[in-house]
Amino acid sequence: MRINKIETDESLRSLLSYGSPEFPFAYYDDDLLQYEGRTVAWHWHPAFECSIVTEGTVHCKIFKNHYILNKNDILFMNSGAVHSFFSSRGGKIKSVIFSPEFLASEDGSIYQAYVEPVLSSSLTHFVMYSKKARAKGIAGCLLECCRDAEQSKDPMQMLKIQGDINLLWQKIYPELIRVSDDIKSADAGELPKTTQRRGHLMLDYLHTHYAERILLDDIAQAANVSRREALRCFSACFDTTPIAYLNDYRIEKAKTILSQTEMSITETAFKCGFDNPGYFCKVFRKKAGITPLTFRGGHV
């Protein structure tokens, strides 16, 4: 399947279905040139994701981690990992996204032994570069799954995909457990699940209420934590403060208004949560490098 935009809710949870309840598996063949800004925007989902770069160079961000991936490099992302893809000159990625239950029934012994340890771990992602020998076997399984997913007229397609994912998990699971035991690896990342959930809750609050007056106390209350813990969790997830993130988000919203409407600078400032138009112009110029009026002039 090919798409050109990721729709999300206010917490950045993807609104795509990723298959069906009966067959919770989805395959995507993404050409980043087809996405706005050549970017698959920030999003997360409760499913597992395994992606391979098939062409060009792709920048991937997972929470505050940044990787540059080339052809045949592989990326695994755990449930709940906030991530985005970008390619300045165009890049292509094939991805399979499947729920943990696609591997085995949640109340079964296979799930408890081979799925739950990954799902409940603090591991957020793991990169497997093509130059490493162990990545070749994983790449072969992943590409075979992609090929089967493309054969929509094959009456055995679902059965083949189920088998492909099982084989892929047999290859990748030992690597995930190994890196979970040695999370200091530069090719992996970790965040406690509680920290991830708090990050999601704070994003949800910021994106929902950005047009209002927001204090750090409000953001902390949204995640049911102290101010200090809110700062720690947000920094751990996104390597910035909630207020700095909020200002960046407000400026991006302002850019959309200025380029798509005739709303005045003052009205735009109020619409985006700034109660002082002068301060809005100061922040806008700092973030965008030009004044709001100059920005609008370039989009008329």
Legacy VTK file of the C-alpha trace (Angstrom):
# vtk DataFile Version 3.0
C-alpha trace
ASCII
DATASET POLYDATA
POINTS 300 float
0.000 0.000 0.000
1.164 3.549 -0.764
0.018 6.662 1.081
1.331 10.241 1.177
0.308 11.449 4.621
0.007 10.089 8.158
-3.097 11.295 10.002
-2.757 11.263 13.799
-4.714 12.167 16.895
-3.484 14.838 19.298
-1.076 12.416 21.018
0.457 11.652 17.574
-1.061 8.174 17.557
-1.530 7.125 13.934
-5.141 6.857 12.783
-4.319 4.228 10.164
-5.912 0.843 10.846
-2.879 -1.365 10.043
-4.896 -4.276 8.791
-8.086 -5.536 10.376
-9.006 -7.091 13.731
-9.123 -10.451 11.948
-5.754 -9.941 10.208
-3.777 -7.183 12.001
-0.996 -6.823 9.458
-0.161 -4.011 7.034
2.489 -3.522 4.362
3.683 -0.154 3.039
5.967 0.677 0.137
6.786 4.332 0.806
8.462 6.759 -1.568
9.330 9.770 0.595
9.251 12.063 -2.440
5.481 11.571 -2.439
5.086 12.925 1.112
4.667 16.592 1.945
8.104 17.941 2.769
9.527 14.510 1.888
8.679 13.576 5.459
6.630 10.853 7.117
5.518 12.991 10.040
5.860 12.122 13.719
3.533 9.303 14.771
3.323 6.148 16.859
1.167 3.045 16.974
0.710 0.097 19.351
1.917 -2.368 16.697
5.437 -3.587 15.982
7.122 -2.191 12.871
10.015 -3.524 10.826
11.294 -1.397 7.926
14.047 -1.691 5.334
15.475 1.059 3.131
15.277 -0.032 -0.504
16.601 3.096 -2.201
18.465 6.286 -1.287
19.304 7.635 2.157
16.680 8.049 4.873
16.904 9.988 8.114
14.912 8.390 10.896
14.066 9.914 14.267
12.743 7.773 17.118
11.986 9.901 20.152
15.220 11.922 20.529
17.431 9.480 18.593
18.502 10.210 15.014
19.829 7.671 12.500
20.958 7.881 8.892
19.936 4.720 7.055
21.079 3.545 3.640
20.010 0.775 1.278
19.280 -2.557 3.050
19.584 -1.063 6.552
16.785 -2.343 8.795
14.892 -0.678 11.626
12.707 -2.372 14.235
10.370 -0.203 16.313
8.611 -1.390 19.417
5.029 -0.595 20.301
4.530 3.062 21.255
7.745 4.453 19.744
7.223 7.976 18.349
9.064 8.194 15.039
9.395 9.997 11.707
11.216 9.531 8.380
12.795 12.167 6.130
14.811 12.101 2.925
16.202 15.275 1.340
16.816 13.704 -2.074
14.228 10.979 -2.004
14.351 7.596 -0.385
12.197 4.477 -0.390
11.229 2.239 2.510
9.287 -0.998 2.707
7.594 -1.612 6.060
5.583 -4.367 7.689
3.465 -3.374 10.678
1.747 -6.011 12.762
0.119 -6.244 16.165
1.760 -8.355 18.887
-1.284 -10.646 18.721
-0.514 -11.383 15.077
2.398 -13.499 16.302
0.406 -15.498 18.835
-2.658 -15.426 21.062
-2.190 -13.090 24.015
-3.101 -15.786 26.545
-0.859 -18.447 24.965
2.557 -19.667 26.022
4.253 -18.498 22.787
3.084 -14.936 23.399
4.238 -14.998 27.022
7.637 -16.471 26.138
8.540 -14.653 22.912
6.340 -11.554 22.519
5.626 -10.120 25.971
9.351 -9.768 26.873
9.807 -7.370 23.944
6.465 -5.621 24.289
6.946 -4.836 27.979
10.637 -3.965 27.754
12.029 -0.428 27.729
13.513 -1.073 24.278
12.082 1.470 21.821
13.953 0.514 18.649
16.893 -1.351 17.183
18.854 -0.557 13.997
20.499 -3.360 11.997
22.975 -2.030 9.448
23.432 -4.023 6.248
27.193 -4.280 6.712
26.648 -6.556 9.712
26.408 -10.245 8.847
23.392 -10.965 11.041
21.330 -8.350 9.191
21.398 -10.312 5.924
19.209 -13.157 7.166
16.740 -10.694 8.682
16.673 -8.666 5.457
15.919 -11.803 3.460
12.933 -12.698 5.659
11.636 -9.143 5.633
11.864 -8.765 1.850
10.184 -12.143 1.333
7.300 -10.949 3.482
7.109 -7.746 1.429
7.008 -9.742 -1.814
4.199 -11.937 -0.524
2.303 -8.865 0.675
2.427 -7.502 -2.879
0.765 -10.639 -4.334
-2.823 -9.622 -3.685
-4.234 -12.242 -6.094
-2.475 -15.165 -4.414
-5.153 -17.282 -2.648
-2.496 -18.345 -0.127
-1.352 -14.792 0.580
-2.497 -14.480 4.201
-1.083 -17.877 5.138
2.246 -17.023 3.509
2.420 -13.659 5.293
1.677 -15.322 8.630
4.539 -17.728 8.004
6.858 -14.933 6.859
6.263 -12.912 10.020
6.828 -15.993 12.146
10.180 -16.609 10.447
11.091 -12.913 10.696
10.371 -12.959 14.430
12.491 -16.082 14.866
15.375 -14.154 13.297
14.855 -10.845 15.022
13.743 -11.922 18.500
17.204 -13.121 19.665
18.674 -9.799 18.535
16.031 -7.837 20.419
16.632 -9.810 23.600
20.377 -9.451 23.205
20.222 -5.697 22.779
17.694 -5.402 25.632
20.283 -7.005 27.897
22.920 -4.542 26.642
20.923 -1.405 25.948
24.060 0.750 25.862
24.387 -0.148 22.190
24.473 2.940 19.928
22.145 1.092 17.553
19.278 0.881 20.044
17.249 3.071 22.377
15.316 2.653 25.564
12.670 4.491 27.525
10.609 3.051 30.369
7.031 2.443 29.301
5.810 4.848 31.988
7.984 7.608 30.521
6.663 6.889 27.023
3.041 7.000 28.201
3.647 10.289 30.001
5.232 11.678 26.843
2.141 10.695 24.850
-0.160 12.332 27.427
1.798 15.585 27.457
1.824 15.724 23.645
-1.918 15.169 23.638
-2.428 18.057 26.037
-0.096 20.434 24.182
-1.616 19.701 20.765
-5.169 20.009 22.101
-4.709 23.215 24.122
-1.920 25.043 22.245
-4.270 27.973 21.507
-4.851 28.512 25.241
-2.653 29.885 28.012
-0.596 26.899 29.173
1.625 26.641 32.232
4.068 23.899 33.132
1.710 22.931 35.968
-1.035 22.230 33.410
1.264 20.018 31.352
2.425 18.104 34.428
-1.151 17.612 35.583
-2.068 16.127 32.199
0.425 13.322 32.857
-0.392 13.194 36.586
3.212 13.965 37.593
5.135 16.750 39.296
6.630 19.691 37.394
10.092 18.213 37.843
9.002 14.798 36.573
7.229 16.388 33.608
10.457 18.140 32.602
12.463 14.936 33.044
10.054 12.757 31.040
9.635 15.257 28.211
13.380 15.742 27.898
13.948 11.973 27.937
11.434 11.540 25.107
12.027 14.587 22.927
15.275 16.196 24.110
13.605 19.549 24.782
11.309 21.205 27.318
7.504 21.180 27.057
7.379 24.985 26.726
10.049 25.068 23.997
8.155 22.329 22.135
4.910 24.284 22.588
6.392 27.441 21.058
7.730 25.449 18.096
4.313 23.861 17.594
2.550 27.227 17.819
4.883 28.727 15.214
4.194 25.824 12.821
0.462 26.422 13.267
1.010 30.133 12.643
2.866 29.382 9.401
-0.139 27.431 8.153
-2.521 30.276 9.007
-0.288 32.932 7.434
0.173 30.954 4.216
-3.430 29.823 3.813
-5.593 32.663 5.188
-5.785 36.456 5.293
-5.961 36.549 9.095
-4.035 39.505 10.534
-0.737 39.074 12.379
-2.407 40.011 15.664
-5.288 37.591 15.122
-2.830 34.852 14.164
-0.872 35.433 17.355
-3.987 35.069 19.514
-5.212 32.103 17.491
-1.945 30.255 18.188
-1.853 30.914 21.926
0.310 34.054 22.079
-1.311 36.781 24.207
1.246 39.374 23.055
1.621 40.008 19.284
5.032 41.587 19.829
6.306 38.492 21.594
4.779 36.349 18.854
6.727 38.262 16.204
9.922 37.915 18.250
9.503 34.148 18.642
8.480 33.727 14.996
11.567 35.571 13.753
13.812 33.518 16.047
12.328 30.225 14.821
11.726 31.035 11.143
14.496 33.544 10.506
12.058 36.127 9.120
9.115 38.148 10.393
5.529 36.860 10.072
4.792 39.595 7.525
7.779 38.660 5.375
6.804 34.987 5.616
3.292 35.796 4.441
4.655 37.838 1.554
6.574 34.850 0.319
3.396 32.746 0.213
1.034 35.187 -1.475
LINES 1 301
300 0 1 2 3 4 5 6 7 8 9 10 11 12 13 14 15 16 17 18 19 20 21 22 23 24 25 26 27 28 29 30 31 32 33 34 35 36 37 38 39 40 41 42 43 44 45 46 47 48 49 50 51 52 53 54 55 56 57 58 59 60 61 62 63 64 65 66 67 68 69 70 71 72 73 74 75 76 77 78 79 80 81 82 83 84 85 86 87 88 89 90 91 92 93 94 95 96 97 98 99 100 101 102 103 104 105 106 107 108 109 110 111 112 113 114 115 116 117 118 119 120 121 122 123 124 125 126 127 128 129 130 131 132 133 134 135 136 137 138 139 140 141 142 143 144 145 146 147 148 149 150 151 152 153 154 155 156 157 158 159 160 161 162 163 164 165 166 167 168 169 170 171 172 173 174 175 176 177 178 179 180 181 182 183 184 185 186 187 188 189 190 191 192 193 194 195 196 197 198 199 200 201 202 203 204 205 206 207 208 209 210 211 212 213 214 215 216 217 218 219 220 221 222 223 224 225 226 227 228 229 230 231 232 233 234 235 236 237 238 239 240 241 242 243 244 245 246 247 248 249 250 251 252 253 254 255 256 257 258 259 260 261 262 263 264 265 266 267 268 269 270 271 272 273 274 275 276 277 278 279 280 281 282 283 284 285 286 287 288 289 290 291 292 293 294 295 296 297 298 299
